Every structure is written in C-alpha cells, then in structure tokens.
Amino acid sequence: MAFNKKSEFGAREQKVAAFAKALSHPARIAILQTLSKRGTCVCGDLVDVLPLAQSTVSQHLKDLKEAGIIRGEIDGPKSCYCIDWDAWAEVWDSLRTLFSGMEKNKQKNCC
C-alpha cells in the first residue's frame, strides 16, 4: 500500500504545490486568462472559447476552485465564475517568494 508523504512537508510547501498543480494545465491557464479579461464568466461561455467539452471545462473549473484561485456562484441553471483576486495575490506572492529564494541560492557551477 502506498502512503502519501505530503504531510511530511510544511504548510507553505504544500500551499505552493497546490497552486502550481492548479496552474499546471494549459486549459486552466486559458480559463484564468479568459476570466481576467471578462471579469466573470458562465461555464457555457468558457466552453464556447475553449476547444474542450463542457464536462472537461467543468472539471478544470472545479480544480481551480478547489485550489482557491477562483470563486463560483450558482445562478439558476448557470454557474458563474471569477478570479478570487485576494487568493491570486497569495499565489503570486508564494511563487515570487519561492523563485526569488532559489535565485539567491543559485551556484555559478553545476555538475
């Protein structure tokens, strides 16, 4: 039986990894770009601009929502989504901190 070792890492590493995982698919990047341009968007509108089935777009929206990057509200038969800009600031800050910390530690020589 395999065990998940995520709990062996700190909350910061787990949070950054969750953000990175949520951003790791080109469809999710396209969804975020569309939401940033439109402000809010109904799932069906996203289906119209992406080369994906409605069920696939819904799954990507679910992944982004679970990571806390977007919010969604049900309005009758439609689900409306938008970027959670406070969460996005946290994503941005987490990634900037990670990369700037790594940059400070870079070595001139590598094996």
Secondary structure, 3 states (H helix, E strand, C coil): CCCCCHHHCCHHHHHHHHHHHHCCCHHHHHHHHHHHHHCEEEHHHHHHHCCCCHHHHHHHHHHHHHCCCEEEEEECCEEEEEECHHHHHHHHHHHHHHHHHHHHCCCCCCC
